[in-house]
């Protein structure tokens, strides 16, 4: 077998059709990732009634997912860089599909916690693998667009899941729903291994060890942005169905449409997040100015989110939440873009892994805060006010931390 091409050469040699086919598969993988992780939130009313969970029990399950994913992120970015995107991504999707199917056999809170932790650890491969796929298979001029498209995948997963899973669960039962969703991931693995060409694995040297990355202010900038944006995403992902159920009295079968609207708007945000920097670049702006200005614009758009607390009906709340996640996804796409701007492709997986580790810990904290707040009668207000100002704080800290020379430091 011939040796894999270098990353820049591979981006050219894959060809237009080949790299967009790869992106389509990445899209499907991340979409399935979000189907697996969101099923529990949508089936919460049924499972809570069957197993008598409290809100704190559910928060612990969500936190187990976050904590396991955070710890795993310390290794999965390195793993992807080390073994290569083709083999590493395939292994990761196979493991998370099996973990998702394991939920079908859970019967106690502890067993669900274990299943969620296993799913979180395995699914941590998704983010660094998706970003590294763009950095590896796409030339620099196409990466923002590829990242924008890839970053719509979570939203499509979050749209399809509430539309399909409640009806599927009513038809075949909640256990079979977990088995079907996980089985789709195993089918994906077969397709990925047949289509994706070998990409170079990284051979770590002294200059690329983790200690070097952790001391790098560019890494800190990415991590700060992930912390202050990811916490909002995880809070809304796990608690939005409950908010509609609790605040507007929607039954499980009625949750699908408003939740789907929320994530439809979020998908548009990811697309615009890939388009806006390109438009600014075409107008003669520098890459740095284009990226940071785009981040600021989306940070400002999140500010109205506390209005959800006074929304008169579920559809008004869905529009407000959708607008906030529109902004989140635009912001998130450009955080990934920031990483690919200032780091070479050989280090992107590790840097995104570090950032995602920090973001998942922040997510775990806000999920526990939500469980505590609801059990103690404080409602959703604390989390929504945190969400409103997280992104502005994030872009301010990124601007403070990011070295002035970052956009010239690609070696």
C-alpha positions as CSV (number, residue, x, y, z in Angstrom):
1,X,0.0,0.0,0.0
2,X,1.4,3.4,-0.9
3,X,2.2,5.8,2.0
4,X,-0.5,8.4,2.6
5,X,0.0,11.8,1.1
6,X,0.9,14.8,3.3
7,X,-2.0,16.9,4.5
8,X,-1.6,19.8,2.0
9,X,-1.1,17.3,-0.9
10,X,-4.1,15.2,0.3
11,X,-6.4,18.2,0.2
12,X,-5.6,18.6,-3.4
13,X,-5.4,15.0,-4.4
14,X,-8.7,14.0,-2.9
15,X,-10.5,16.0,-5.6
16,X,-13.6,18.1,-5.4
17,X,-16.0,15.2,-5.5
18,X,-14.0,13.1,-3.1
19,X,-13.7,15.7,-0.4
20,X,-17.4,16.7,-0.6
21,X,-18.3,13.0,-0.3
22,X,-16.1,12.8,2.8
23,X,-17.8,15.9,4.2
24,X,-21.2,14.4,3.6
25,X,-20.2,11.3,5.7
26,X,-18.8,13.5,8.4
27,X,-22.1,15.4,8.4
28,X,-24.1,12.1,8.8
29,X,-21.8,10.9,11.6
30,X,-22.2,14.1,13.7
31,X,-25.9,14.1,13.0
32,X,-26.2,10.5,14.3
33,X,-24.0,11.6,17.3
34,X,-26.7,14.1,18.3
35,X,-29.5,11.7,17.7
36,X,-27.9,9.3,20.2
37,X,-27.3,12.0,22.8
38,X,-30.7,13.7,22.5
39,X,-32.9,10.6,22.8
40,X,-32.7,10.6,26.6
41,X,-33.9,14.2,26.8
42,X,-36.9,13.5,24.6
43,X,-37.9,10.4,26.4
44,X,-37.4,12.0,29.8
45,X,-41.2,12.3,30.6
46,X,-41.7,8.5,29.8
47,X,-38.6,7.3,31.6
48,X,-39.1,9.6,34.5
49,X,-42.6,8.2,35.0
50,X,-41.4,4.6,34.6
51,X,-38.3,4.8,36.8
52,X,-39.3,7.7,39.2
53,X,-36.4,10.0,38.5
54,X,-36.0,13.4,40.2
55,X,-34.6,16.4,38.3
56,X,-31.3,15.9,40.1
57,X,-31.2,12.2,38.9
58,X,-31.6,13.5,35.3
59,X,-29.0,16.2,35.9
60,X,-26.6,13.5,37.2
61,X,-27.1,11.5,34.0
62,X,-26.4,14.5,31.9
63,X,-23.4,15.4,34.0
64,X,-22.0,11.9,33.7
65,X,-22.1,12.3,29.9
66,X,-20.4,15.7,30.2
67,X,-17.7,14.5,32.6
68,X,-16.9,11.4,30.7
69,X,-16.7,13.3,27.5
70,X,-14.5,16.0,29.0
71,X,-12.0,13.4,30.3
72,X,-12.0,11.6,27.0
73,X,-11.4,14.8,25.1
74,X,-7.9,14.9,26.8
75,X,-7.1,11.8,24.7
76,X,-9.3,11.7,21.6
77,X,-7.9,14.8,19.9
78,X,-4.4,13.3,20.4
79,X,-5.7,9.9,19.2
80,X,-7.1,11.3,16.0
81,X,-3.8,13.2,15.3
82,X,-1.8,10.0,16.2
83,X,-3.6,7.3,14.3
84,X,-5.1,9.3,11.4
85,X,-8.6,10.5,10.7
86,X,-9.8,7.5,8.7
87,X,-9.1,4.8,11.2
88,X,-9.6,6.9,14.3
89,X,-13.1,8.3,13.3
90,X,-14.3,4.8,12.4
91,X,-13.3,3.4,15.7
92,X,-14.9,6.3,17.6
93,X,-18.3,6.0,15.8
94,X,-18.4,2.2,16.3
95,X,-17.8,2.7,20.0
96,X,-20.4,5.4,20.5
97,X,-23.0,3.4,18.5
98,X,-22.5,0.4,20.8
99,X,-22.7,2.7,23.9
100,X,-26.0,4.2,22.6
101,X,-27.5,0.8,22.1
102,X,-26.5,-0.1,25.7
103,X,-29.2,2.3,27.0
104,X,-31.8,-0.2,25.8
105,X,-30.7,-2.6,28.6
106,X,-30.7,-0.1,31.4
107,X,-33.3,-0.3,34.2
108,X,-31.9,1.8,37.1
109,X,-30.5,5.3,37.5
110,X,-27.1,3.9,38.0
111,X,-27.2,1.9,34.8
112,X,-28.4,4.9,32.8
113,X,-25.6,6.9,34.3
114,X,-23.0,4.3,33.3
115,X,-24.5,4.2,29.8
116,X,-24.5,8.0,29.5
117,X,-20.9,8.1,30.6
118,X,-19.8,5.5,28.1
119,X,-21.7,7.4,25.3
120,X,-20.1,10.7,26.3
121,X,-16.6,9.2,26.3
122,X,-17.0,7.6,22.9
123,X,-18.7,10.6,21.3
124,X,-15.9,12.9,22.3
125,X,-14.2,11.7,19.1
126,X,-16.7,13.5,17.0
127,X,-15.7,17.2,17.3
128,X,-11.9,16.8,16.8
129,X,-12.5,14.4,14.0
130,X,-14.9,16.7,12.2
131,X,-12.6,19.7,12.5
132,X,-9.6,17.7,11.5
133,X,-11.4,16.3,8.5
134,X,-11.9,19.9,7.2
135,X,-8.3,20.7,8.0
136,X,-7.0,17.5,6.3
137,X,-9.2,17.1,3.2
138,X,-10.0,20.7,2.3
139,X,-7.7,23.5,1.1
140,X,-7.5,26.6,3.3
141,X,-9.8,28.6,1.0
142,X,-12.7,26.1,1.5
143,X,-12.3,25.3,5.2
144,X,-14.7,27.9,6.6
145,X,-17.4,26.8,4.3
146,X,-16.8,23.1,5.1
147,X,-16.8,23.8,8.8
148,X,-20.0,25.8,8.5
149,X,-21.7,22.9,6.7
150,X,-20.4,20.3,9.1
151,X,-21.5,22.5,12.1
152,X,-25.1,22.3,10.8
153,X,-25.1,18.5,11.4
154,X,-25.8,18.7,15.2
155,X,-28.8,20.8,14.4
156,X,-30.1,18.4,11.8
157,X,-29.7,15.6,14.4
158,X,-31.5,17.8,16.9
159,X,-34.3,18.5,14.4
160,X,-34.8,14.9,13.3
161,X,-34.6,13.4,16.8
162,X,-37.7,15.2,18.2
163,X,-39.6,14.6,15.0
164,X,-38.9,10.9,14.8
165,X,-38.0,9.5,18.2
166,X,-41.2,10.2,20.1
167,X,-43.2,8.5,17.4
168,X,-40.8,5.7,17.1
169,X,-40.9,5.1,20.8
170,X,-44.7,5.0,20.8
171,X,-44.5,2.5,17.9
172,X,-41.8,0.1,19.0
173,X,-40.9,1.1,22.5
174,X,-38.1,3.2,24.0
175,X,-35.7,0.3,24.2
176,X,-36.0,-0.5,20.5
177,X,-35.5,3.2,19.7
178,X,-32.1,3.2,21.3
179,X,-31.1,0.0,19.4
180,X,-32.2,1.4,16.0
181,X,-30.4,4.7,16.5
182,X,-27.2,3.0,17.5
183,X,-27.4,0.5,14.7
184,X,-27.4,3.3,12.1
185,X,-23.9,4.3,13.4
186,X,-22.5,0.9,12.8
187,X,-23.8,1.0,9.2
188,X,-22.0,4.4,8.8
189,X,-18.7,2.9,9.9
190,X,-18.8,0.5,6.9
191,X,-19.4,3.3,4.5
192,X,-16.7,5.5,6.0
193,X,-14.0,2.9,5.8
194,X,-14.9,2.3,2.1
195,X,-14.8,5.9,1.1
196,X,-12.3,7.9,3.2
197,X,-8.7,7.7,1.9
198,X,-5.8,7.2,4.3
199,X,-4.6,10.4,5.9
200,X,-1.2,10.9,7.6
201,X,-1.0,10.1,11.2
202,X,1.0,12.4,13.3
203,X,4.3,11.2,14.8
204,X,4.6,13.3,17.9
205,X,7.9,15.1,18.6
206,X,9.2,17.2,21.4
207,X,7.8,20.4,20.0
208,X,4.3,19.0,19.7
209,X,3.8,17.4,23.1
210,X,0.8,18.3,25.1
211,X,2.9,20.4,27.5
212,X,3.8,22.7,24.6
213,X,0.2,23.0,23.5
214,X,-1.0,23.7,27.1
215,X,1.5,26.5,27.5
216,X,0.5,28.1,24.2
217,X,-1.8,31.2,24.5
218,X,-3.5,30.3,21.3
219,X,-4.7,27.0,22.9
220,X,-6.0,29.0,25.9
221,X,-7.9,31.3,23.5
222,X,-9.7,28.4,21.9
223,X,-10.4,26.8,25.3
224,X,-11.8,30.0,26.7
225,X,-14.2,30.4,23.7
226,X,-15.3,26.8,24.1
227,X,-16.0,27.1,27.8
228,X,-18.2,30.2,27.5
229,X,-20.1,29.0,24.5
230,X,-20.4,25.2,25.1
231,X,-22.0,25.6,28.5
232,X,-25.0,27.3,26.9
233,X,-25.3,24.7,24.1
234,X,-25.2,21.8,26.6
235,X,-27.7,23.4,28.9
236,X,-30.2,24.0,26.0
237,X,-29.6,20.6,24.5
238,X,-30.4,18.7,27.6
239,X,-33.1,20.9,29.2
240,X,-35.1,22.5,26.3
241,X,-37.6,19.6,26.0
242,X,-38.1,19.8,29.8
243,X,-38.6,23.6,29.6
244,X,-41.4,23.1,27.0
245,X,-42.9,20.4,29.1
246,X,-42.7,22.3,32.4
247,X,-43.4,25.9,31.2
248,X,-46.0,25.2,28.6
249,X,-47.4,21.8,29.5
250,X,-46.4,20.1,26.3
251,X,-46.7,16.3,26.4
252,X,-44.0,14.1,24.9
253,X,-45.8,13.7,21.6
254,X,-46.1,17.5,21.3
255,X,-42.5,18.4,21.9
256,X,-41.2,17.5,18.5
257,X,-42.3,20.5,16.4
258,X,-41.2,23.4,18.7
259,X,-37.8,21.7,19.4
260,X,-37.4,21.1,15.7
261,X,-38.0,24.8,15.0
262,X,-35.3,25.7,17.5
263,X,-32.7,23.6,15.8
264,X,-33.8,24.5,12.3
265,X,-32.8,28.1,13.2
266,X,-29.6,26.9,14.8
267,X,-28.7,25.2,11.5
268,X,-29.0,28.4,9.6
269,X,-26.6,30.0,12.1
270,X,-24.0,27.4,11.4
271,X,-24.3,28.1,7.6
272,X,-24.1,31.8,8.0
273,X,-21.1,31.3,10.4
274,X,-19.2,29.7,7.5
275,X,-20.4,32.3,5.0
276,X,-19.9,35.6,6.8
277,X,-16.0,35.5,7.3
278,X,-15.7,34.6,3.6
279,X,-17.8,37.6,2.6
280,X,-15.6,39.9,4.8
281,X,-12.5,38.4,3.3
282,X,-13.8,39.1,-0.2
283,X,-14.2,42.7,0.8
284,X,-10.5,42.9,1.6
285,X,-10.6,42.4,5.4
286,X,-7.7,40.4,6.9
287,X,-8.5,36.9,8.1
288,X,-8.0,37.9,11.8
289,X,-10.3,40.9,11.5
290,X,-12.9,38.8,9.7
291,X,-12.9,36.0,12.2
292,X,-13.0,38.2,15.4
293,X,-15.6,40.6,14.0
294,X,-17.8,37.6,13.1
295,X,-17.5,36.2,16.7
296,X,-18.5,39.6,18.1
297,X,-21.6,39.8,15.9
298,X,-22.9,36.4,17.0
299,X,-22.1,37.2,20.7
300,X,-24.3,40.3,20.5
301,X,-27.2,38.3,19.0
302,X,-27.4,36.0,22.0
303,X,-28.3,38.9,24.4
304,X,-32.1,38.6,24.1
305,X,-32.3,34.9,25.3
306,X,-33.7,35.7,28.8
307,X,-36.9,36.8,27.1
308,X,-37.7,33.1,26.9
309,X,-38.6,33.4,30.6
310,X,-41.6,35.7,29.8
311,X,-42.7,34.1,26.5
312,X,-46.4,33.8,26.3
313,X,-46.5,30.5,24.4
314,X,-44.3,27.6,23.2
315,X,-43.9,29.0,19.7
316,X,-42.7,32.4,20.9
317,X,-40.2,30.6,23.2
318,X,-39.1,28.4,20.3
319,X,-38.4,31.4,18.1
320,X,-36.4,33.1,20.9
321,X,-34.4,29.9,21.7
322,X,-33.9,29.3,18.0
323,X,-32.5,32.8,17.5
324,X,-30.1,32.3,20.4
325,X,-28.9,29.0,19.0
326,X,-28.6,30.6,15.5
327,X,-26.1,32.9,17.1
328,X,-24.5,30.1,19.1
329,X,-23.8,28.0,16.0
330,X,-22.4,30.9,14.1
331,X,-20.1,31.6,17.0
332,X,-19.2,27.9,17.4
333,X,-18.4,27.6,13.7
334,X,-16.0,30.5,14.0
335,X,-14.3,29.1,17.1
336,X,-13.5,26.0,15.0
337,X,-12.4,28.3,12.2
338,X,-10.2,30.2,14.6
339,X,-8.4,26.9,15.6
340,X,-7.8,26.0,11.9
341,X,-6.6,29.6,11.2
342,X,-3.9,29.6,13.9
343,X,-2.8,26.0,14.1
344,X,-1.5,23.6,11.4
345,X,-3.8,20.6,10.6
346,X,-1.4,18.2,12.4
347,X,-2.3,19.9,15.8
348,X,-5.9,20.8,15.2
349,X,-7.3,17.6,16.7
350,X,-5.4,18.0,19.9
351,X,-6.2,21.7,20.3
352,X,-9.9,21.1,19.7
353,X,-9.8,18.2,22.2
354,X,-8.3,20.5,24.8
355,X,-11.0,23.1,24.1
356,X,-13.8,20.6,24.2
357,X,-12.5,19.2,27.5
358,X,-12.8,22.6,29.0
359,X,-16.2,23.2,27.3
360,X,-17.6,19.9,28.6
361,X,-16.6,20.7,32.2
362,X,-18.4,24.0,31.9
363,X,-21.4,22.1,30.5
364,X,-21.4,19.7,33.4
365,X,-21.4,22.6,35.8
366,X,-24.4,24.4,34.3
367,X,-26.3,21.1,34.0
368,X,-25.9,20.5,37.7
369,X,-26.8,24.1,38.4
370,X,-30.0,23.6,36.4
371,X,-31.0,20.5,38.4
372,X,-30.3,22.3,41.7
373,X,-32.1,25.4,40.6
374,X,-35.2,23.5,39.5
375,X,-35.3,21.3,42.6
376,X,-35.0,24.4,44.8
377,X,-37.7,26.4,43.2
378,X,-35.5,29.0,41.4
379,X,-36.6,27.9,37.9
380,X,-34.6,28.5,34.7
381,X,-33.7,32.2,35.3
382,X,-30.1,31.7,36.6
383,X,-29.1,29.7,33.5
384,X,-30.7,32.1,31.0
385,X,-28.9,35.1,32.5
386,X,-25.6,33.3,32.4
387,X,-26.3,32.4,28.7
388,X,-27.0,36.0,27.8
389,X,-23.6,37.3,28.6
390,X,-21.4,34.2,28.1
391,X,-20.5,34.9,24.5
392,X,-19.6,38.6,25.0
393,X,-17.4,37.6,27.9
394,X,-15.8,34.9,25.7
395,X,-14.9,37.2,22.8
396,X,-13.5,39.8,25.2
397,X,-11.2,37.1,26.8
398,X,-10.2,35.7,23.4
399,X,-9.1,39.1,22.3
400,X,-7.2,39.6,25.5
401,X,-5.5,36.2,25.5
402,X,-4.8,35.7,21.8
403,X,-1.2,36.8,20.9
404,X,-0.9,39.6,18.4
405,X,1.3,37.3,16.3
406,X,-1.2,34.4,16.4
407,X,-2.2,34.6,12.7
408,X,1.4,34.6,11.6
409,X,2.3,31.7,13.9
410,X,1.4,28.6,11.9
411,X,4.6,26.6,12.3
